[in-house]
Structure formats: structure tokens, C-alpha cells
Amino acid sequence: EIDIAQINDHRQFHFDIVGVNLDNYPESVGLRVIVVDDQGNFVRNLAPPFAFDSLYTKYFNELIISKLGKEKVIDFTVKEVHDLQSEPYDIALNLDYSGSMRAFGEQLNTAAKTFITNKNIHDRISITKFDNRIKTFNLVSKDKDRIIEAGNFYGMDGLGGGTALYASCDKASEKIASSTRSKVMILFSDGFENSSFQYSGHLATQPDSLAKKLIDKNIKLYTVGFGNGVNVGLLNNLSNLTDGKFYYCNEPAQINKIFTELPYIMHNYYEITFKSDQLLHGKNKLKLKAFNNKDKIVELPRTIDIKKSIDLKKYETNDFVRNYFPSVTNSNKKPIAAPQTAVLFDFNESYIKAEYYQILSKYVRYLKKHRDVEILLAGHSD
């Protein structure tokens, strides 16, 4: 981090909206913004109570809302929040250890320990790991050493199967759901949902039901997507719906960089506050204009959905679904789940290992109970 008073050149500033604050709605709404210079330093002391109003108006120029096809400039104030003044959080850390993460498990372990080490002293953290199974640790603690010890961040921790993305998020949310603190979930994943349906009747198996549960529990979701196989559309829109933020990385070293910055961003930001009577009861497109300290006014878009219109199913279809399940995607039948991974085979083998009998039995029970449901079986090799 760097104080604005220490900057005596025209280095470029980069602005990012990292979250929405609806805690005071319907009185007011807040946008949380960070400012970083081109050397990677977080820029501090641009706004009250650490600077005069005249300084923040130099950098935060205009806030514009699009209403019925017309743009309108709206009044706003800026307040700077530092870690000592910020609110404490309860944080659910939910980490994907599916088979595609085998080559990057140690990078994820390092990143998780970095996040815990850098956390605010007042924040409490719970840990959940998942593949097609969900491992929760009975701990919500402020003690960094206890959290790291309980998390057992060594290797893949016995995991390495499918991706129960929806069910694991639902299960992880239970750890902090009853908290009176501000609540955040940090989800890391490198793939598409393919294993939650086995938890049908107990946990979320659909993206829409997961979003509704997180919204009802007032949990902001911050997602970190890694690699070319991640469901960017789903994670981005799920984060926006819950007033959180989506981060994408394609290099293993970037995982630790994001997990290093997240604890800081949660407690150090600029809050842009405006009256909520400017918003429609639905989706609102806003645009913050900011001066980059060099030669340009940049525009930061953000959509705020007051009504919370949930429609995430469309993000479950990808090339794999279209290629391997054409009779579903090209028919009038309604899929009740994304394609699920029920069995993984050993190399050059076709027998079903005993560990998958329990998973298959759950599908059998569901089909016996729901006689109108059809199942499509498909397989593929790497």
C-alpha cells in the first residue's frame, strides 16, 4: 500500500468495484472500490476521514445510472475505510479439490494458508473442501494456527473426484448462516458443476436454488475461477447476484496473489454511497467515472439487482453438454441437473469400484421415487 502523499509522479491508477453494500437499503446503497497504482500498490488516503472532499472529487468524478434508456448523473459521497475501522467478518472458505486440481493442489494449499495468515485479527474462518464429496471442519475460529491445523493443507487430502460445486457452497454456508456478523464466502473452483445431484433433498443441486439460499442468508460470494475449464459465466453472475466479486486467473502463481489480496480488500476500500431512491426495483446499470491520475477518465460498470432476479440455468450449458447430450439440449425435455459424474474408472479399466456404489444407489433411489424422470447415460475417455 502507498499513501497518496508519497506519490509525486503521474503513475497510473487502476480502479475496481469489488462489492455492493445493501446493508442500509432502502435508505442508501454503497459501491466498494479499490484503487491500485501501476506498481501494484493499494492507494490510500484519497477520501474522508483521511483526506479533504476536494481530493476525492478529483479522482471519483461522476456516478451515472441508466434509466429507461437515459443516463442520469446522481449525487454521491465517498468514505475511506481502513482495516482498523472496518467491520469483522465470518468467512466460509470453500475450496475445490476435484481431480482436475491434482497438478495444482499445492498452489491451492499455499494460497489458503496465505489467506488465513493475512486475515484481519477479528475475522473468523470456517473451512470446507470438496470434490464429489464434501469435507467440512467443525471450526469457526479467529485463531490462525488452529484454522491452518484443522484445514490439513497437505496434498489433496484424500480428494480428487468430481465437482459438487452447488452442494458444497450450500454446506459451507451452513457454518456461518446464523452469524450476526457480515458474512462472506470465498469459493475457489476450476471447473463446472458435475456432482451435486447426489445430495438432492438435502443440499442445493441447482444454481438458482443456491443463489436464493445465499441471498436469504445475506452471504456475499467472492469467487476465484482458475484455468480454461472454469464456468466463468456462472461464477461471475452468481457473485454479482450476491453483491460479491468474481476473479479469474489462468496461471498457478496468480492463485496465491489473489488470496493474498482478498483479506486486504475486504477491510480497505472506498465506499461510494448514494440514495437508493435513484434505483429501480430490478436491475440497475451504474457507471462510475474516475480519473486515472495520468491522462484519462475511466468508466467502471456495475449492475445492481434490487429485485434479485435469479436465472442462472443458462450458464450450465457448455460445449461438453452440447456435444455429448444432444438429445437433451435439442429436445423439449427439461434437464433437472447439469450432467453429473457418477463414476470414474481407472486407466484402461471398465469395472465400477466399490466406492461409487453408494453414489449410484442415490440415483437409483431418486429414480424409484420419481417415476416420470428419465436418465441419459453417457461416458467418455480422456
C-alpha positions as CSV (number, residue, x, y, z in Angstrom):
1,E,0.0,0.0,0.0
2,I,1.0,3.6,-0.5
3,D,-0.2,7.0,0.8
4,I,-1.2,9.4,-1.9
5,A,1.1,12.0,-0.3
6,Q,4.1,9.7,-1.2
7,I,3.2,9.8,-4.9
8,N,4.9,12.6,-6.7
9,D,4.6,11.4,-10.3
10,H,1.8,10.6,-12.7
11,R,1.8,6.9,-12.3
12,Q,-1.4,5.4,-13.5
13,F,-4.2,4.4,-11.1
14,H,-6.5,1.4,-11.7
15,F,-10.0,1.3,-10.1
16,D,-12.1,-1.8,-9.4
17,I,-15.6,-2.2,-7.9
18,V,-15.2,-5.1,-5.6
19,G,-18.6,-5.3,-4.0
20,V,-22.0,-3.8,-3.3
21,N,-23.3,-2.8,0.2
22,L,-27.1,-3.0,0.6
23,D,-27.0,-3.1,4.4
24,N,-28.6,0.4,4.6
25,Y,-31.1,-0.2,1.8
26,P,-33.8,1.2,1.3
27,E,-32.1,4.4,2.6
28,S,-28.8,4.2,0.7
29,V,-26.6,1.9,-1.4
30,G,-22.8,1.6,-1.4
31,L,-20.3,0.6,-4.0
32,R,-17.0,-0.6,-2.6
33,V,-14.0,0.4,-4.7
34,I,-10.3,-0.2,-4.6
35,V,-7.5,1.9,-6.2
36,V,-4.2,0.4,-7.2
37,D,-1.2,2.1,-8.9
38,D,0.6,0.6,-11.8
39,Q,3.2,-0.8,-9.4
40,G,0.6,-2.9,-7.6
41,N,0.3,-0.7,-4.5
42,F,-3.1,-0.1,-2.9
43,V,-3.5,3.7,-2.9
44,R,-4.7,5.1,0.4
45,N,-5.9,8.5,1.8
46,L,-7.9,9.8,-1.1
47,A,-11.1,10.4,0.8
48,P,-12.5,11.4,4.2
49,P,-11.8,10.9,7.0
50,F,-8.2,10.7,5.8
51,A,-8.4,13.5,3.2
52,F,-10.5,16.5,2.3
53,D,-13.5,16.3,0.0
54,S,-11.6,18.2,-2.7
55,L,-9.2,15.3,-3.1
56,Y,-11.8,12.6,-3.7
57,T,-13.7,14.7,-6.2
58,K,-10.5,14.8,-8.3
59,Y,-10.4,11.0,-8.6
60,F,-14.1,10.0,-8.3
61,N,-15.7,12.2,-10.9
62,E,-19.3,11.1,-11.6
63,L,-21.7,8.3,-10.8
64,I,-24.2,7.7,-13.6
65,I,-27.3,5.5,-13.7
66,S,-29.1,4.3,-16.9
67,K,-32.9,4.6,-16.5
68,L,-35.3,3.8,-19.3
69,G,-32.6,4.3,-21.9
70,K,-31.5,7.7,-20.5
71,E,-28.4,8.4,-18.4
72,K,-28.6,10.5,-15.2
73,V,-25.8,11.8,-13.0
74,I,-26.5,11.1,-9.3
75,D,-25.0,12.6,-6.2
76,F,-22.7,10.5,-4.0
77,T,-20.3,10.7,-1.2
78,V,-17.0,8.9,-0.6
79,K,-15.8,7.4,2.6
80,E,-12.5,5.6,3.0
81,V,-12.4,2.5,5.2
82,H,-9.2,1.1,6.7
83,D,-8.8,-2.2,8.5
84,L,-9.0,-0.7,12.0
85,Q,-12.4,0.9,11.3
86,S,-13.9,-1.9,9.2
87,E,-16.5,-4.5,10.4
88,P,-15.4,-8.0,11.3
89,Y,-16.5,-10.9,9.1
90,D,-17.4,-14.5,9.4
91,I,-15.8,-16.2,6.3
92,A,-16.6,-19.5,4.8
93,L,-13.6,-20.7,2.7
94,N,-14.8,-23.3,0.2
95,L,-12.1,-25.0,-1.9
96,D,-12.3,-27.2,-5.0
97,Y,-10.0,-30.3,-4.8
98,S,-11.6,-32.1,-7.7
99,G,-9.5,-34.4,-10.0
100,S,-8.5,-31.6,-12.4
101,M,-6.8,-29.8,-9.5
102,R,-4.3,-32.7,-8.8
103,A,-1.4,-30.8,-10.5
104,F,-2.2,-27.6,-8.6
105,G,-3.2,-28.8,-5.2
106,E,-0.1,-27.5,-3.5
107,Q,-0.6,-24.0,-5.0
108,L,-4.2,-24.0,-3.6
109,N,-2.9,-25.2,-0.2
110,T,-0.3,-22.4,-0.2
111,A,-3.0,-19.8,-1.2
112,A,-5.4,-21.0,1.5
113,K,-2.7,-20.7,4.2
114,T,-1.8,-17.3,2.9
115,F,-5.4,-16.1,3.1
116,I,-5.7,-17.3,6.7
117,T,-2.3,-15.8,7.7
118,N,-3.2,-12.4,6.3
119,K,-6.7,-12.3,7.6
120,N,-7.9,-9.5,9.9
121,I,-7.4,-10.5,13.6
122,H,-11.2,-10.2,14.3
123,D,-12.3,-12.3,11.3
124,R,-13.5,-15.8,11.9
125,I,-13.0,-18.5,9.3
126,S,-14.5,-21.9,8.5
127,I,-13.1,-24.4,6.0
128,T,-14.8,-26.6,3.5
129,K,-13.1,-28.8,0.9
130,F,-14.9,-30.6,-1.9
131,D,-14.7,-32.9,-4.9
132,N,-17.9,-35.0,-5.3
133,R,-17.6,-35.4,-1.6
134,I,-17.8,-32.5,0.9
135,K,-15.4,-32.2,3.8
136,T,-16.3,-29.7,6.5
137,F,-14.2,-28.9,9.5
138,N,-16.1,-28.2,12.8
139,L,-14.4,-25.0,13.4
140,V,-15.3,-21.3,13.1
141,S,-12.3,-19.5,14.6
142,K,-10.2,-16.4,14.8
143,D,-7.1,-18.4,15.7
144,K,-4.9,-18.6,12.6
145,D,-2.8,-21.5,13.7
146,R,-5.9,-23.6,14.7
147,I,-7.6,-22.9,11.4
148,I,-4.5,-23.9,9.4
149,E,-4.0,-27.1,11.5
150,A,-7.7,-28.1,11.2
151,G,-7.6,-27.4,7.4
152,N,-4.9,-30.1,6.9
153,F,-3.5,-28.2,3.8
154,Y,-1.2,-31.0,2.6
155,G,-1.7,-32.7,-0.8
156,M,-5.2,-33.4,-2.0
157,D,-6.4,-34.6,1.5
158,G,-7.9,-37.8,0.0
159,L,-10.0,-35.9,-2.6
160,G,-9.6,-35.8,-6.4
161,G,-13.0,-36.8,-7.8
162,G,-15.9,-34.8,-9.3
163,T,-17.1,-31.3,-8.6
164,A,-20.1,-30.8,-6.2
165,L,-20.0,-27.1,-6.6
166,Y,-23.6,-26.2,-5.6
167,A,-23.9,-28.6,-2.8
168,S,-20.6,-27.7,-1.3
169,C,-21.4,-24.0,-1.3
170,D,-24.7,-24.7,0.4
171,K,-23.0,-26.9,3.0
172,A,-20.2,-24.3,3.6
173,S,-22.8,-21.6,4.1
174,E,-24.4,-23.5,7.0
175,K,-21.3,-22.8,9.0
176,I,-21.8,-19.1,9.1
177,A,-25.6,-18.8,8.3
178,S,-26.7,-17.9,11.9
179,S,-23.9,-15.3,12.5
180,T,-24.9,-11.7,13.2
181,R,-21.6,-10.5,11.6
182,S,-21.2,-9.6,8.0
183,K,-20.8,-12.9,6.1
184,V,-18.7,-13.8,3.1
185,M,-17.9,-17.0,1.2
186,I,-14.7,-17.4,-0.8
187,L,-15.2,-20.1,-3.4
188,F,-12.3,-21.4,-5.5
189,S,-13.1,-23.7,-8.4
190,D,-11.5,-24.7,-11.7
191,G,-14.5,-26.4,-13.4
192,F,-18.2,-26.9,-14.0
193,E,-20.7,-28.4,-11.6
194,N,-21.0,-32.2,-12.1
195,S,-21.6,-33.9,-8.7
196,S,-24.2,-32.1,-6.6
197,F,-27.3,-34.1,-7.6
198,Q,-26.4,-37.0,-5.3
199,Y,-27.3,-34.6,-2.5
200,S,-30.8,-33.9,-3.8
201,G,-33.3,-33.3,-1.0
202,H,-30.5,-32.2,1.4
203,L,-28.4,-29.5,-0.3
204,A,-28.6,-27.2,-3.3
205,T,-28.4,-29.1,-6.6
206,Q,-29.3,-26.2,-8.9
207,P,-27.6,-22.7,-9.3
208,D,-30.8,-20.8,-8.8
209,S,-31.6,-22.5,-5.5
210,L,-28.0,-21.9,-4.3
211,A,-28.3,-18.2,-5.2
212,K,-31.6,-17.9,-3.3
213,K,-30.1,-19.6,-0.2
214,L,-27.1,-17.3,-0.2
215,I,-29.2,-14.2,-0.7
216,D,-31.6,-15.3,2.1
217,K,-28.7,-15.8,4.4
218,N,-27.2,-12.5,3.4
219,I,-23.9,-14.1,2.4
220,K,-21.7,-12.3,-0.2
221,L,-20.0,-14.7,-2.6
222,Y,-16.5,-13.9,-3.8
223,T,-15.4,-16.5,-6.5
224,V,-12.0,-17.3,-7.8
225,G,-12.1,-19.2,-11.1
226,F,-8.9,-20.9,-12.3
227,G,-8.0,-22.3,-15.7
228,N,-9.7,-22.7,-19.1
229,G,-12.3,-25.2,-17.9
230,V,-13.9,-22.9,-15.3
231,N,-17.5,-21.8,-15.6
232,V,-16.8,-18.1,-15.9
233,G,-20.4,-17.0,-16.8
234,L,-21.9,-18.9,-13.8
235,L,-19.4,-17.7,-11.2
236,N,-19.4,-14.1,-12.4
237,N,-23.2,-13.8,-12.3
238,L,-23.6,-15.8,-9.0
239,S,-21.1,-13.4,-7.4
240,N,-22.9,-10.3,-8.8
241,L,-26.3,-11.6,-7.6
242,T,-24.9,-11.9,-4.0
243,D,-23.2,-8.4,-4.2
244,G,-19.7,-10.0,-4.3
245,K,-17.0,-10.2,-6.9
246,F,-15.6,-12.7,-9.4
247,Y,-11.8,-13.1,-10.0
248,Y,-10.3,-15.1,-12.8
249,C,-6.7,-16.4,-13.1
250,N,-5.0,-18.7,-15.6
251,E,-1.6,-19.1,-14.1
252,P,-0.9,-21.1,-10.9
253,A,1.1,-18.2,-9.4
254,Q,-1.9,-15.9,-9.6
255,I,-3.9,-18.1,-7.2
256,N,-1.7,-17.1,-4.3
257,K,-1.7,-13.4,-5.5
258,I,-5.5,-13.2,-5.4
259,F,-5.7,-15.0,-2.0
260,T,-3.0,-12.6,-0.6
261,E,-5.1,-9.5,-1.7
262,L,-8.6,-10.7,-0.7
263,P,-8.1,-10.2,3.1
264,Y,-6.8,-6.7,2.5
265,I,-9.6,-5.8,0.0
266,M,-12.3,-6.9,2.5
267,H,-11.1,-4.3,5.0
268,N,-9.6,-1.5,3.0
269,Y,-11.7,0.2,0.3
270,Y,-13.5,3.4,-0.7
271,E,-17.3,3.3,-0.2
272,I,-19.3,5.3,-2.8
273,T,-22.7,6.0,-1.2
274,F,-25.8,7.3,-2.8
275,K,-29.5,7.5,-2.1
276,S,-31.4,4.4,-3.1
277,D,-34.5,6.3,-4.4
278,Q,-32.4,6.7,-7.6
279,L,-32.8,2.9,-8.2
280,L,-35.5,1.0,-10.0
281,H,-36.9,-2.2,-8.3
282,G,-35.0,-4.5,-10.6
283,K,-31.7,-4.4,-12.5
284,N,-29.9,-1.1,-12.4
285,K,-26.9,-0.3,-14.6
286,L,-24.4,2.1,-13.0
287,K,-21.2,3.6,-14.2
288,L,-18.6,5.2,-12.0
289,K,-16.2,7.6,-13.8
290,A,-12.8,8.0,-12.2
291,F,-9.5,9.9,-13.1
292,N,-6.6,7.5,-13.6
293,N,-4.1,10.1,-12.3
294,K,-2.5,10.3,-15.7
295,D,-4.5,11.3,-18.8
296,K,-7.8,9.5,-18.8
297,I,-11.2,9.2,-17.3
298,V,-12.0,5.5,-16.9
299,E,-15.5,4.0,-16.6
300,L,-16.4,1.2,-14.1
301,P,-19.7,-0.5,-14.8
302,R,-21.7,-2.4,-12.2
303,T,-25.2,-3.8,-12.3
304,I,-27.2,-3.8,-9.0
305,D,-30.2,-6.0,-9.0
306,I,-32.5,-4.9,-6.2
307,K,-35.2,-7.5,-7.1
308,K,-32.6,-10.3,-7.3
309,S,-33.9,-11.8,-10.5
310,I,-32.3,-15.3,-10.5
311,D,-31.8,-17.0,-13.8
312,L,-28.6,-19.0,-13.8
313,K,-29.5,-22.2,-15.5
314,K,-28.5,-20.9,-18.9
315,Y,-24.9,-20.8,-17.7
316,E,-24.8,-24.6,-17.2
317,T,-24.6,-25.4,-20.9
318,N,-21.2,-25.7,-22.5
319,D,-19.6,-27.5,-25.4
320,F,-19.3,-30.7,-23.5
321,V,-23.1,-30.7,-22.8
322,R,-23.9,-29.8,-26.4
323,N,-21.6,-32.5,-27.8
324,Y,-22.4,-35.4,-25.5
325,F,-26.0,-34.7,-24.6
326,P,-27.6,-33.5,-27.9
327,S,-30.9,-35.4,-27.3
328,V,-31.4,-33.3,-24.2
329,T,-30.2,-29.9,-25.4
330,N,-32.1,-30.2,-28.7
331,S,-35.4,-31.5,-27.3
332,N,-38.3,-30.2,-25.4
333,K,-37.3,-32.2,-22.3
334,K,-36.3,-30.2,-19.3
335,P,-33.0,-31.1,-17.7
336,I,-33.3,-31.2,-13.9
337,A,-29.5,-31.2,-13.4
338,A,-26.3,-30.4,-15.2
339,P,-24.5,-33.6,-16.5
340,Q,-23.3,-35.4,-13.4
341,T,-20.1,-37.5,-12.9
342,A,-21.3,-40.6,-11.1
343,V,-18.3,-43.0,-11.7
344,L,-14.6,-42.5,-12.5
345,F,-12.7,-45.5,-13.9
346,D,-9.1,-46.4,-13.5
347,F,-6.9,-46.2,-16.6
348,N,-7.8,-48.8,-19.3
349,E,-10.4,-50.4,-16.9
350,S,-14.2,-50.6,-17.1
351,Y,-15.2,-52.1,-13.7
352,I,-17.0,-50.0,-11.2
353,K,-15.1,-49.6,-8.0
354,A,-16.9,-50.2,-4.7
355,E,-16.6,-46.5,-3.6
356,Y,-19.0,-45.5,-6.3
357,Y,-21.8,-47.9,-5.3
358,Q,-23.1,-45.5,-2.7
359,I,-23.3,-42.7,-5.2
360,L,-25.1,-44.8,-7.8
361,S,-27.6,-46.0,-5.1
362,K,-28.7,-42.4,-4.6
363,Y,-29.6,-42.1,-8.2
364,V,-31.5,-45.4,-8.0
365,R,-33.5,-44.2,-5.0
366,Y,-34.3,-40.9,-6.8
367,L,-35.5,-42.7,-10.0
368,K,-37.7,-45.1,-7.9
369,K,-39.3,-42.1,-6.2
370,H,-39.7,-40.1,-9.4
371,R,-41.0,-42.5,-12.0
372,D,-41.5,-39.7,-14.6
373,V,-37.8,-38.9,-14.7
374,E,-35.6,-40.3,-17.5
375,I,-31.9,-40.7,-17.2
376,L,-29.4,-40.4,-20.0
377,L,-26.1,-42.4,-19.6
378,A,-23.0,-41.2,-21.4
379,G,-19.3,-41.8,-21.0
380,H,-16.0,-40.6,-22.3
381,S,-12.3,-41.1,-22.0
382,D,-9.5,-38.5,-21.7
